[in-house]
Amino acid sequence: MSHVRSSLPQDHSRQFTLIELLVVIAIIAILASMLLPALGRAREAGRKINCVNMLKTVGLAEMMYMSENDGWSANNLWQNTPWSYFLRDYLDMNSYYAANPGKSPRSLGLKPELRCLTTGYGWYGKNKYTVSKRTNKVKDASILWFYADCYDPYMLVNEWWSKATVRFNHGTGKGTHPRGRANVLMVDGHVEDFSNSQKPVNVNGFSRMKEFNPDKNR
């Protein structure tokens, strides 16, 4: 007895669908590998812009403080009361202090809304020269460093052992100091960014540079 083979066509649609799915997944993976770095750079660019805006907010607070205090800049007591406390009325810090009773202004740092999103640190460091000075009358206000990305309310530049060292993290992320860049607020109110290699240096130390202390020898 002969057997008759079925001549009905076989359904290969499931096989083709699986192949197409794998192709789509591969394309998505390739696109993701191309887009994710760009998205990361865009996010960091946004964080850098936010940091610039926060520094300008601090600068504006200083301007208002100086206008009401005969041109004197806010104080910044070492290991004691930081500059943010003296600018509390202009930076809306009072509610932040009230919500954290029992903690010192130094231990609290800036309120989170004012912090740099890249570094995550609680401070911007202030140039020691500008503390309790009539900084609205200093020489070279457009190049004199006022505040910068820092871990501490004080600003240092070339002493890498200190927490007060300017932090160069922008563009490379937190923990990459000093391979990134740092935002710096000048006394005249504008913000510039510097790499570690671009910061002003002098064989006599940073405190003798006009960018940090215009009263010293250049």
N, C-alpha and C positions, 0 to 999 in steps of 0.2 A: 504494500500500500504506500503510495507516494504521499509525501508531506508537502503541502503547499505553503511556501513562505509568504508572510504578509508583505504586501507591497506598499503599505501605508508609510508615509514619510515620518522619520523620527523627529521629536521635538528637541531642538538644541537651544531653545531660547534661554533656558536657565544657565547654560554654560556661557553664552555670550554675555548675559547680564553680569555674571560674576567677573568676567574679564573687564567689562566696561567699568564696573565698580572699582576694581583694582587700579585701573588707569586714572580714574577720577581721584582716588585717594593719593596716588603718586603725584598728580598735578598739584593737589592741595598742599602736600608736604613740601614740594618745591617752592610754591608761592609763599608758604609760611616761612621757610628758611630765608627767603629774600626780603620779606616784609618785617619780620620781627626785629631785626637790627635797626631798620629805619624807624619803627615805632618806638624802640628804646631811645634812639637819639632824639626823637620828637618829644618824648616824655621828659628827658633830661633838659632839653631846650626850654620846655615850659617851666620846669623847676628853677632853672637859672633866671628866667624872667621874673618869676615870683620872688626869688631872692633879691633881685635888683629892686623890685618894688618895695620890699620890706626895708631894705637899707634906705631907700628914699623916704619912707615913712619915718624912720628914726631920724634922718636928717631934718625933715620938716618939724618934728617934735623939738629937736635942738634949736632950730631957728625960732620957734615960738617961745621956748624957754629963755633964749638969749634976749629976745625982744622985751621980755618982762623982767629981766634981771641985769639990766644995764650992760648987755653984751657978754656976760659971763657964761661960759659953757658949763654943762652939768658936771658935778663932781663924780668921782669914781674911787671910793676908798678901798685900798688894797686889803683883801681878805675880810672885808666888812660890807659896807653898804654900796651896792653897784650903781652905775649910772642910770639903770632902768628905774630905780626907785625915785630918783630926782626928776625923771621924766614921766612919772606914773600918771599924772593928770592929762598929759598930752598923748599918751599911748594907750589910754583906757586900761591901765593895769590895776586899778583899785579893786575892781570886782574879782580879779584873779587872786590878789592877795587875800581878800576877804573870804574867798572860797577855800583857802588853804591856811587856816589859822595854825599858829604854832611853828610855822616854817619861815625861815629868814628869806628876805628877797634874793640873797645870793644863791641859796640852795634851790629856790624855785626857778630862777632864770626867767627868760622872757615867756610870756604866755604862748601857747602852741601856735596860735594864729600868726605870730610874728617871727617864727623860727624858719631857718633855711630848710627846705624840704630835701635838699641833696645831702647836706652834712648831718642833719638831724640834731645838731647841737643846740643847746639852750641859749646861746649867746651870739652876739656880734662883739668883737673886741674893739675897744676904744684906744686910740693913740694916746699914750701917757702925756705927751707934750700938750695936748689940747684940753686936758683935765683942768677945770677951774681957771680957764684962760678966757680972755676976750678974743675968742677965735674969729669973730666977725671983723677983726682988724688985723689979722695976721698977714704976713707976706705970702705971695704965691698960693692963694687959697685954692686955685684950680689944680694944684699938684700935691698939696699937703694932705696926707692920709688922715682920715677922721675915724672911720669904722671899717671893719673888714670881717670876712668869715673867720670865726675863731671858736675854740672850745671854751674860752674863758672871757670874762668881761674886759680884761686887759688885752692889748695887742702887742705882740712881739713879732719879729720878722726872721731873724737868723739864728735864734737859739732853739734848736730842734728838740731839745729835751723838755721844753716847757709846754704846758697845756695852753699857754697864751699865744703860742705860735699861730700865725696866719695859716689857715688850712686851704690847701690847693686840691679841691675835690671835684669841682664842676667839670663835666664832660667825661669823667671816669668813674664817678660814684664814691660813696662814703667808704673810707678805709683805704683809699688809693693815694692819699697825700704822700709826697708832694707831686704826683705825676699829672694832676689835673690843673685847673685854673681857680683863681679866687676872685670874688667880687670885692671891690674896694670903693667906699664912699669918700669923696673928697670934701673938704671944708666948704667949697662953694656949692655943694649939693648934687653934683653929677657923680655917676658911678662908672668905673672902668673895671675891666677884668685883666688879670695878670697871670702868667705862668710863673712857676718857681724861678725859672731862669731869667725872667723879665723883671723881677722885683728890683728896686733900686739897691745897689750895694756900694760899699765904700771900704777901703782898707782900714779906716779908723772906726768902723762899726756903723750900724744903721742909724744910731742916734745922732750922728753927725751929718746925715744927709738932709738936704733941704726938704725932701718929701716927708720927713718925720720930725725934724726940729730945725726950723729956719733960723734960730738964734745961734746955732753951733757953726763952727767953721765948715765950709763946704769942701 
